[in-house]
């Protein structure tokens, strides 16, 4: 039961911070989303995000900070295995499934849904 609570609280806090940034700043949603990915990479690099993932599970890995975490973790593992070339391949290898799913589902919805003009 506590796992679900931590997951909900972590994901909720990340979403609430994003909404506050949208409402209170002049940042565009694209910049906020990019900032979340970069924050995930940075927090993983300094060792802060791994304990959050261990505590919160999907509440920390599903939001965009989790994508940054996945990229950084993939690079770290690939560098340990392949050396310097791992910097270039690790992030994409670790997140390939998520990227492929995003592309496939985007294509499917683009084919199935025809948006109407706003009037």
VMD Tcl script that builds the backbone (N, CA, C; Angstrom):
set m [mol new atoms 357]
animate dup $m
set s [atomselect $m all]
$s set {name element resname resid chain x y z} {
  {N N UNK 1 A 0.821 -1.198 0.000}
  {CA C UNK 1 A 0.000 0.000 0.000}
  {C C UNK 1 A 0.870 1.270 0.000}
  {N N UNK 2 A 1.952 1.241 0.770}
  {CA C UNK 2 A 2.823 2.415 0.834}
  {C C UNK 2 A 3.521 2.667 -0.502}
  {N N UNK 3 A 3.787 1.587 -1.266}
  {CA C UNK 3 A 4.406 1.759 -2.578}
  {C C UNK 3 A 3.530 2.621 -3.475}
  {N N UNK 4 A 2.227 2.354 -3.450}
  {CA C UNK 4 A 1.300 3.129 -4.272}
  {C C UNK 4 A 1.232 4.583 -3.811}
  {N N UNK 5 A 1.276 4.783 -2.516}
  {CA C UNK 5 A 1.230 6.142 -1.976}
  {C C UNK 5 A 2.453 6.941 -2.403}
  {N N UNK 6 A 3.655 6.344 -2.272}
  {CA C UNK 6 A 4.878 7.042 -2.682}
  {C C UNK 6 A 4.875 7.313 -4.173}
  {N N UNK 7 A 4.418 6.343 -4.944}
  {CA C UNK 7 A 4.340 6.510 -6.401}
  {C C UNK 7 A 3.418 7.680 -6.749}
  {N N UNK 8 A 2.251 7.710 -6.142}
  {CA C UNK 8 A 1.279 8.771 -6.393}
  {C C UNK 8 A 1.819 10.132 -5.963}
  {N N UNK 9 A 2.422 10.192 -4.790}
  {CA C UNK 9 A 2.933 11.473 -4.289}
  {C C UNK 9 A 4.062 12.017 -5.162}
  {N N UNK 10 A 5.000 11.157 -5.546}
  {CA C UNK 10 A 6.126 11.609 -6.366}
  {C C UNK 10 A 5.648 12.091 -7.736}
  {N N UNK 11 A 4.831 11.274 -8.400}
  {CA C UNK 11 A 4.300 11.672 -9.705}
  {C C UNK 11 A 3.450 12.930 -9.600}
  {N N UNK 12 A 2.667 13.024 -8.538}
  {CA C UNK 12 A 1.828 14.196 -8.334}
  {C C UNK 12 A 2.620 15.465 -8.115}
  {N N UNK 13 A 3.690 15.358 -7.337}
  {CA C UNK 13 A 4.542 16.531 -7.087}
  {C C UNK 13 A 5.208 16.986 -8.384}
  {N N UNK 14 A 5.722 16.036 -9.172}
  {CA C UNK 14 A 6.356 16.404 -10.446}
  {C C UNK 14 A 5.358 17.088 -11.379}
  {N N UNK 15 A 4.139 16.573 -11.443}
  {CA C UNK 15 A 3.115 17.193 -12.291}
  {C C UNK 15 A 2.696 18.561 -11.757}
  {N N UNK 16 A 2.569 18.669 -10.438}
  {CA C UNK 16 A 2.177 19.949 -9.842}
  {C C UNK 16 A 3.233 21.026 -10.086}
  {N N UNK 17 A 4.499 20.652 -9.968}
  {CA C UNK 17 A 5.574 21.621 -10.238}
  {C C UNK 17 A 5.512 22.073 -11.693}
  {N N UNK 18 A 5.293 21.144 -12.604}
  {CA C UNK 18 A 5.158 21.507 -14.018}
  {C C UNK 18 A 3.994 22.452 -14.250}
  {N N UNK 19 A 2.862 22.186 -13.606}
  {CA C UNK 19 A 1.692 23.053 -13.768}
  {C C UNK 19 A 1.951 24.442 -13.186}
  {N N UNK 20 A 2.625 24.501 -12.055}
  {CA C UNK 20 A 2.967 25.803 -11.459}
  {C C UNK 20 A 3.888 26.578 -12.390}
  {N N UNK 21 A 4.851 25.895 -12.992}
  {CA C UNK 21 A 5.755 26.570 -13.935}
  {C C UNK 21 A 4.981 27.105 -15.148}
  {N N UNK 22 A 4.017 26.351 -15.623}
  {CA C UNK 22 A 3.203 26.813 -16.760}
  {C C UNK 22 A 2.379 28.037 -16.360}
  {N N UNK 23 A 1.767 27.986 -15.170}
  {CA C UNK 23 A 0.865 29.053 -14.738}
  {C C UNK 23 A 1.588 30.323 -14.294}
  {N N UNK 24 A 2.753 30.203 -13.684}
  {CA C UNK 24 A 3.389 31.338 -13.033}
  {C C UNK 24 A 4.594 31.921 -13.765}
  {N N UNK 25 A 5.055 31.251 -14.805}
  {CA C UNK 25 A 6.228 31.757 -15.523}
  {C C UNK 25 A 5.882 31.962 -16.995}
  {N N UNK 26 A 6.802 32.568 -17.711}
  {CA C UNK 26 A 6.628 32.737 -19.151}
  {C C UNK 26 A 7.260 31.600 -19.946}
  {N N UNK 27 A 7.658 30.532 -19.254}
  {CA C UNK 27 A 8.259 29.392 -19.940}
  {C C UNK 27 A 7.203 28.676 -20.788}
  {N N UNK 28 A 7.597 28.276 -21.974}
  {CA C UNK 28 A 6.680 27.509 -22.818}
  {C C UNK 28 A 6.658 26.064 -22.330}
  {N N UNK 29 A 5.579 25.342 -22.605}
  {CA C UNK 29 A 5.528 23.930 -22.204}
  {C C UNK 29 A 6.701 23.117 -22.758}
  {N N UNK 30 A 7.143 23.429 -23.971}
  {CA C UNK 30 A 8.271 22.694 -24.549}
  {C C UNK 30 A 9.540 22.907 -23.726}
  {N N UNK 31 A 9.761 24.112 -23.250}
  {CA C UNK 31 A 10.954 24.380 -22.433}
  {C C UNK 31 A 10.853 23.704 -21.078}
  {N N UNK 32 A 9.660 23.655 -20.519}
  {CA C UNK 32 A 9.472 22.983 -19.241}
  {C C UNK 32 A 9.717 21.478 -19.402}
  {N N UNK 33 A 9.179 20.897 -20.457}
  {CA C UNK 33 A 9.376 19.468 -20.694}
  {C C UNK 33 A 10.845 19.144 -20.912}
  {N N UNK 34 A 11.529 19.969 -21.679}
  {CA C UNK 34 A 12.958 19.775 -21.896}
  {C C UNK 34 A 13.718 19.939 -20.588}
  {N N UNK 35 A 13.320 20.898 -19.796}
  {CA C UNK 35 A 13.943 21.099 -18.488}
  {C C UNK 35 A 13.777 19.888 -17.581}
  {N N UNK 36 A 12.626 19.244 -17.641}
  {CA C UNK 36 A 12.403 18.036 -16.849}
  {C C UNK 36 A 13.355 16.921 -17.273}
  {N N UNK 37 A 13.549 16.741 -18.569}
  {CA C UNK 37 A 14.468 15.699 -19.044}
  {C C UNK 37 A 15.891 16.011 -18.582}
  {N N UNK 38 A 16.307 17.259 -18.752}
  {CA C UNK 38 A 17.655 17.658 -18.334}
  {C C UNK 38 A 17.808 17.511 -16.816}
  {N N UNK 39 A 16.775 17.857 -16.072}
  {CA C UNK 39 A 16.827 17.697 -14.613}
  {C C UNK 39 A 16.979 16.225 -14.241}
  {N N UNK 40 A 16.283 15.348 -14.948}
  {CA C UNK 40 A 16.430 13.915 -14.688}
  {C C UNK 40 A 17.838 13.430 -14.944}
  {N N UNK 41 A 18.445 13.897 -16.030}
  {CA C UNK 41 A 19.835 13.529 -16.339}
  {C C UNK 41 A 20.765 14.070 -15.253}
  {N N UNK 42 A 20.610 15.332 -14.902}
  {CA C UNK 42 A 21.484 15.966 -13.915}
  {C C UNK 42 A 21.359 15.297 -12.544}
  {N N UNK 43 A 20.124 15.073 -12.097}
  {CA C UNK 43 A 19.922 14.457 -10.786}
  {C C UNK 43 A 20.453 13.026 -10.747}
  {N N UNK 44 A 20.377 12.330 -11.867}
  {CA C UNK 44 A 20.954 10.986 -11.938}
  {C C UNK 44 A 22.473 11.060 -11.902}
  {N N UNK 45 A 23.039 12.018 -12.611}
  {CA C UNK 45 A 24.503 12.154 -12.670}
  {C C UNK 45 A 25.101 12.448 -11.296}
  {N N UNK 46 A 24.399 13.206 -10.474}
  {CA C UNK 46 A 24.945 13.525 -9.142}
  {C C UNK 46 A 24.488 12.524 -8.079}
  {N N UNK 47 A 23.727 11.503 -8.492}
  {CA C UNK 47 A 23.357 10.429 -7.581}
  {C C UNK 47 A 22.137 10.670 -6.726}
  {N N UNK 48 A 21.329 11.657 -7.061}
  {CA C UNK 48 A 20.159 11.974 -6.258}
  {C C UNK 48 A 18.915 11.218 -6.733}
  {N N UNK 49 A 18.791 10.970 -8.022}
  {CA C UNK 49 A 17.543 10.431 -8.555}
  {C C UNK 49 A 17.392 8.930 -8.334}
  {N N UNK 50 A 18.480 8.191 -8.233}
  {CA C UNK 50 A 18.405 6.734 -8.025}
  {C C UNK 50 A 17.647 6.378 -6.741}
  {N N UNK 51 A 17.934 7.033 -5.596}
  {CA C UNK 51 A 17.150 6.735 -4.390}
  {C C UNK 51 A 15.674 7.113 -4.539}
  {N N UNK 52 A 15.390 8.164 -5.290}
  {CA C UNK 52 A 13.994 8.554 -5.526}
  {C C UNK 52 A 13.285 7.460 -6.327}
  {N N UNK 53 A 13.951 6.914 -7.335}
  {CA C UNK 53 A 13.375 5.826 -8.129}
  {C C UNK 53 A 13.172 4.594 -7.254}
  {N N UNK 54 A 14.123 4.295 -6.380}
  {CA C UNK 54 A 13.992 3.141 -5.493}
  {C C UNK 54 A 12.790 3.295 -4.550}
  {N N UNK 55 A 12.528 4.514 -4.105}
  {CA C UNK 55 A 11.418 4.765 -3.189}
  {C C UNK 55 A 10.082 4.866 -3.908}
  {N N UNK 56 A 10.054 5.575 -5.041}
  {CA C UNK 56 A 8.788 5.924 -5.682}
  {C C UNK 56 A 8.427 5.057 -6.884}
  {N N UNK 57 A 9.341 4.308 -7.418}
  {CA C UNK 57 A 9.038 3.430 -8.552}
  {C C UNK 57 A 8.544 4.207 -9.761}
  {N N UNK 58 A 7.377 3.800 -10.265}
  {CA C UNK 58 A 6.825 4.400 -11.484}
  {C C UNK 58 A 6.510 5.886 -11.316}
  {N N UNK 59 A 6.286 6.341 -10.103}
  {CA C UNK 59 A 6.047 7.764 -9.879}
  {C C UNK 59 A 7.237 8.620 -10.244}
  {N N UNK 60 A 8.417 8.000 -10.270}
  {CA C UNK 60 A 9.632 8.724 -10.635}
  {C C UNK 60 A 10.119 8.371 -12.032}
  {N N UNK 61 A 9.755 7.195 -12.546}
  {CA C UNK 61 A 10.280 6.782 -13.851}
  {C C UNK 61 A 9.351 7.103 -15.007}
  {N N UNK 62 A 8.066 7.264 -14.765}
  {CA C UNK 62 A 7.126 7.547 -15.854}
  {C C UNK 62 A 7.166 9.002 -16.324}
  {N N UNK 63 A 7.251 9.998 -15.427}
  {CA C UNK 63 A 7.342 11.389 -15.915}
  {C C UNK 63 A 8.629 11.633 -16.712}
  {N N UNK 64 A 8.728 12.784 -17.319}
  {CA C UNK 64 A 9.876 13.080 -18.176}
  {C C UNK 64 A 11.206 13.095 -17.435}
  {N N UNK 65 A 11.199 13.342 -16.150}
  {CA C UNK 65 A 12.443 13.221 -15.400}
  {C C UNK 65 A 12.927 11.778 -15.442}
  {N N UNK 66 A 12.004 10.845 -15.515}
  {CA C UNK 66 A 12.351 9.435 -15.641}
  {C C UNK 66 A 13.005 9.117 -16.975}
  {N N UNK 67 A 12.614 9.836 -18.028}
  {CA C UNK 67 A 13.268 9.650 -19.320}
  {C C UNK 67 A 14.718 10.117 -19.240}
  {N N UNK 68 A 14.945 11.241 -18.577}
  {CA C UNK 68 A 16.311 11.712 -18.365}
  {C C UNK 68 A 17.104 10.725 -17.528}
  {N N UNK 69 A 16.460 10.148 -16.514}
  {CA C UNK 69 A 17.091 9.119 -15.687}
  {C C UNK 69 A 17.480 7.914 -16.537}
  {N N UNK 70 A 16.589 7.487 -17.413}
  {CA C UNK 70 A 16.854 6.351 -18.293}
  {C C UNK 70 A 18.035 6.638 -19.225}
  {N N UNK 71 A 18.074 7.834 -19.798}
  {CA C UNK 71 A 19.187 8.211 -20.668}
  {C C UNK 71 A 20.514 8.188 -19.914}
  {N N UNK 72 A 20.545 8.819 -18.743}
  {CA C UNK 72 A 21.783 8.904 -17.974}
  {C C UNK 72 A 22.239 7.532 -17.498}
  {N N UNK 73 A 21.298 6.708 -17.050}
  {CA C UNK 73 A 21.641 5.370 -16.584}
  {C C UNK 73 A 22.185 4.521 -17.738}
  {N N UNK 74 A 21.573 4.649 -18.921}
  {CA C UNK 74 A 22.047 3.922 -20.094}
  {C C UNK 74 A 23.444 4.330 -20.502}
  {N N UNK 75 A 23.717 5.628 -20.455}
  {CA C UNK 75 A 25.061 6.121 -20.795}
  {C C UNK 75 A 26.074 5.598 -19.783}
  {N N UNK 76 A 25.731 5.658 -18.514}
  {CA C UNK 76 A 26.645 5.194 -17.470}
  {C C UNK 76 A 26.991 3.714 -17.656}
  {N N UNK 77 A 25.977 2.888 -17.903}
  {CA C UNK 77 A 26.207 1.452 -18.087}
  {C C UNK 77 A 27.000 1.177 -19.364}
  {N N UNK 78 A 26.689 1.898 -20.427}
  {CA C UNK 78 A 27.375 1.686 -21.692}
  {C C UNK 78 A 28.832 2.142 -21.639}
  {N N UNK 79 A 29.101 3.214 -20.930}
  {CA C UNK 79 A 30.485 3.673 -20.773}
  {C C UNK 79 A 31.283 2.641 -19.973}
  {N N UNK 80 A 30.654 2.058 -18.967}
  {CA C UNK 80 A 31.344 1.038 -18.172}
  {C C UNK 80 A 31.668 -0.191 -19.027}
  {N N UNK 81 A 30.787 -0.525 -19.976}
  {CA C UNK 81 A 30.996 -1.712 -20.798}
  {C C UNK 81 A 31.850 -1.443 -22.039}
  {N N UNK 82 A 31.629 -0.298 -22.705}
  {CA C UNK 82 A 32.248 -0.045 -24.006}
  {C C UNK 82 A 33.254 1.100 -24.020}
  {N N UNK 83 A 33.435 1.767 -22.908}
  {CA C UNK 83 A 34.352 2.900 -22.880}
  {C C UNK 83 A 33.703 4.156 -23.436}
  {N N UNK 84 A 34.515 5.039 -23.993}
  {CA C UNK 84 A 34.050 6.354 -24.448}
  {C C UNK 84 A 32.928 6.271 -25.485}
  {N N UNK 85 A 32.932 5.264 -26.347}
  {CA C UNK 85 A 31.871 5.143 -27.366}
  {C C UNK 85 A 30.496 4.951 -26.736}
  {N N UNK 86 A 30.462 4.481 -25.491}
  {CA C UNK 86 A 29.197 4.323 -24.789}
  {C C UNK 86 A 28.462 5.632 -24.563}
  {N N UNK 87 A 29.187 6.739 -24.576}
  {CA C UNK 87 A 28.559 8.055 -24.429}
  {C C UNK 87 A 27.555 8.284 -25.553}
  {N N UNK 88 A 27.883 7.807 -26.735}
  {CA C UNK 88 A 27.042 8.055 -27.908}
  {C C UNK 88 A 25.928 7.029 -28.078}
  {N N UNK 89 A 26.117 5.821 -27.576}
  {CA C UNK 89 A 25.121 4.772 -27.821}
  {C C UNK 89 A 24.283 4.414 -26.606}
  {N N UNK 90 A 24.757 4.674 -25.419}
  {CA C UNK 90 A 24.093 4.202 -24.208}
  {C C UNK 90 A 22.700 4.743 -23.983}
  {N N UNK 91 A 22.521 6.046 -24.157}
  {CA C UNK 91 A 21.211 6.647 -23.906}
  {C C UNK 91 A 20.146 6.136 -24.849}
  {N N UNK 92 A 20.494 6.029 -26.125}
  {CA C UNK 92 A 19.508 5.544 -27.095}
  {C C UNK 92 A 19.220 4.063 -26.925}
  {N N UNK 93 A 20.240 3.297 -26.569}
  {CA C UNK 93 A 20.025 1.871 -26.341}
  {C C UNK 93 A 19.085 1.655 -25.164}
  {N N UNK 94 A 19.278 2.385 -24.095}
  {CA C UNK 94 A 18.459 2.217 -22.898}
  {C C UNK 94 A 17.017 2.674 -23.104}
  {N N UNK 95 A 16.812 3.666 -23.942}
  {CA C UNK 95 A 15.467 4.222 -24.111}
  {C C UNK 95 A 14.832 3.876 -25.457}
  {N N UNK 96 A 15.421 2.950 -26.196}
  {CA C UNK 96 A 14.932 2.622 -27.540}
  {C C UNK 96 A 13.488 2.148 -27.540}
  {N N UNK 97 A 13.111 1.336 -26.583}
  {CA C UNK 97 A 11.742 0.815 -26.541}
  {C C UNK 97 A 10.737 1.952 -26.350}
  {N N UNK 98 A 11.010 2.860 -25.442}
  {CA C UNK 98 A 10.104 3.986 -25.206}
  {C C UNK 98 A 10.022 4.919 -26.400}
  {N N UNK 99 A 11.151 5.170 -27.039}
  {CA C UNK 99 A 11.167 6.039 -28.217}
  {C C UNK 99 A 10.389 5.389 -29.358}
  {N N UNK 100 A 10.606 4.091 -29.573}
  {CA C UNK 100 A 9.898 3.379 -30.639}
  {C C UNK 100 A 8.396 3.365 -30.377}
  {N N UNK 101 A 7.991 3.143 -29.136}
  {CA C UNK 101 A 6.565 3.149 -28.802}
  {C C UNK 101 A 5.956 4.527 -29.064}
  {N N UNK 102 A 6.660 5.589 -28.699}
  {CA C UNK 102 A 6.148 6.939 -28.938}
  {C C UNK 102 A 5.960 7.205 -30.423}
  {N N UNK 103 A 6.911 6.771 -31.243}
  {CA C UNK 103 A 6.813 6.985 -32.686}
  {C C UNK 103 A 5.660 6.181 -33.272}
  {N N UNK 104 A 5.550 4.909 -32.897}
  {CA C UNK 104 A 4.498 4.045 -33.453}
  {C C UNK 104 A 3.115 4.545 -33.056}
  {N N UNK 105 A 2.909 4.853 -31.781}
  {CA C UNK 105 A 1.591 5.318 -31.355}
  {C C UNK 105 A 1.252 6.692 -31.921}
  {N N UNK 106 A 2.242 7.549 -32.082}
  {CA C UNK 106 A 1.996 8.847 -32.720}
  {C C UNK 106 A 1.540 8.664 -34.154}
  {N N UNK 107 A 2.194 7.755 -34.867}
  {CA C UNK 107 A 1.805 7.471 -36.245}
  {C C UNK 107 A 0.393 6.889 -36.313}
  {N N UNK 108 A 0.092 5.937 -35.433}
  {CA C UNK 108 A -1.246 5.335 -35.426}
  {C C UNK 108 A -2.332 6.372 -35.178}
  {N N UNK 109 A -2.130 7.215 -34.185}
  {CA C UNK 109 A -3.139 8.227 -33.886}
  {C C UNK 109 A -3.232 9.278 -34.986}
  {N N UNK 110 A -2.124 9.588 -35.618}
  {CA C UNK 110 A -2.165 10.540 -36.733}
  {C C UNK 110 A -2.970 9.970 -37.899}
  {N N UNK 111 A -2.903 8.668 -38.092}
  {CA C UNK 111 A -3.656 8.034 -39.170}
  {C C UNK 111 A -5.128 7.850 -38.813}
  {N N UNK 112 A -5.429 7.610 -37.539}
  {CA C UNK 112 A -6.797 7.307 -37.120}
  {C C UNK 112 A -7.643 8.538 -36.802}
  {N N UNK 113 A -7.024 9.598 -36.350}
  {CA C UNK 113 A -7.770 10.772 -35.888}
  {C C UNK 113 A -7.516 11.933 -36.832}
  {N N UNK 114 A -8.580 12.478 -37.340}
  {CA C UNK 114 A -8.472 13.651 -38.227}
  {C C UNK 114 A -8.956 14.884 -37.444}
  {N N UNK 115 A -8.052 15.771 -37.081}
  {CA C UNK 115 A -8.479 16.951 -36.338}
  {C C UNK 115 A -9.321 17.877 -37.203}
  {N N UNK 116 A -10.240 18.547 -36.538}
  {CA C UNK 116 A -11.099 19.508 -37.240}
  {C C UNK 116 A -10.563 20.898 -37.018}
  {N N UNK 117 A -10.851 21.768 -37.986}
  {CA C UNK 117 A -10.421 23.169 -37.880}
  {C C UNK 117 A -11.173 23.866 -36.775}
  {N N UNK 118 A -10.446 24.710 -36.040}
  {CA C UNK 118 A -11.120 25.522 -35.012}
  {C C UNK 118 A -11.820 26.665 -35.700}
  {N N UNK 119 A -12.978 26.988 -35.197}
  {CA C UNK 119 A -13.744 28.101 -35.770}
  {C C UNK 119 A -13.963 29.186 -34.777}
}
mol reanalyze $m
mol bondsrecalc $m
mol representation Tube
mol addrep $m
